Amino acid sequence: MAAVADTFAHFGFSGVSSRVNRVQISTLKPDNADPLLLEWLPTFFKKYSKQGGLLKNFRSLTTDLASITGGALSGALGHGAVATLPDQPYLEWEYAYEAPEVAGATTVHRENQKDSRAT
């Protein structure tokens, strides 16, 4: 059941590296987030840069081939651009896609608890 809920919680993001997954970080607003999550988010974006670190990780691969992992290229993969926000069960949050014409939406309001319910 958890896998099914997780699938619904991740809607709006493609499971492949895609422009559909890119969001405008400045529009990311976790409405009812735990204070620890709010403290952690800037650290995440500083470490991995916007979109979850694709470019930074790609650059590191050129000098360290031993670091090739599935996560190394996850910048525009899945919900990497919004960190772990889809995984927080009770979080309500907003974001805007960088390419709304590709994603099919502009500003999105999410309620993870409602989004994770199979209908």
N, C-alpha and C positions, 0 to 999 in steps of 0.2 A: 504494500500500500504506500509506503514511503516513496518508492520510485515513481509511482503514479502521481502523487502530490508534487514531487520535485519536478516532474515533467510539466505540469500545469504552471508551476511557479516560475518557470523559465520561458514562458511564452513571450514573444516579441524579440527573441534573440535566436539567431540561426546557429546550428551546431557546427557550422564550418566557418572558416575565416572569411568575413564578408563585410562590405560597407554597411549592410543592414544593421550590424551590431555597434556601429560607432555612434556615440552620444556626445553632446556638448557638456563637458564636465561642469561648466559654470552653472548649468541648469539642474544639476543633481541636488535634490532636496529631500533628505530623509526626515519626514515630518515627526515621527514619534520614536526616533531611534534611541537606543541606550546610549548614555553619555560615553561609554567606553568605545562604542562603534564610531561615534562622532570624532573622538580623539584619534582613532586608528586610521580613518579614511585619508586624511592628509598625508600620513606616513606612507600608505599604500600608493597614492598617486605620485608622491615624491620619489619613491623607490622605483616604481614601474612606469612612471610618466602617464600621460593620458592614454586611454585605450588599453590599459593593462600591460604596457611595456613591450609591444611588438618590436619597435625600432631599437630600443635599448638592448633587448635580448638578441635581436638579429646581429647587432654589432658585436656583442660579446661572443657570439658563435664563431665569428670569423677569426678570433684569436684563441678560442678555447673549444675545440671540436668535441672534447669530452663532455661538455655541458649540454649536448643535444638531448633534449627531452621533449615530451609532448607539451609540457607547460611553457617551454621556452618560446614557442611561437603563438601564444594564446592571446595576443593583443586584441585582435578583432574577432577572436573565436568565442562563441557563446556569449556569456554575460561578463567577460573579462573587463570590459570598459566600465562596468558599474560595480566592480569588486564583488562583494558577497551580499549585496542588498537583496537580490531575489531569494537568497537562502535564509533570511531572517523571518521566522514564521509570522510575526505579528506586525511587521514593518509596513507603514504606509509611506510612499515616497513618490517623487516625480522626476522626470527627466525629459529632455528633448533630443531627438535624433539629429545627427549632423546632416544627414541626407534624407529629409522626410519624403522626398519624391521616390526614393528607393525603398524606404522602410514602410511607407504607406500610412504614416502618422507623423504628427509634429510633436506636440507635448503630450506626454502620457502620465496619467495618474495611476499608481499601482497600490493595491491593497493585497499583500501577499496571502493573508488568511483566506480571503475570498477567491483569489486567483488559484489557490492550490486545491480547491474543491472540484472534484470531477462532477460534471453535470450530465 
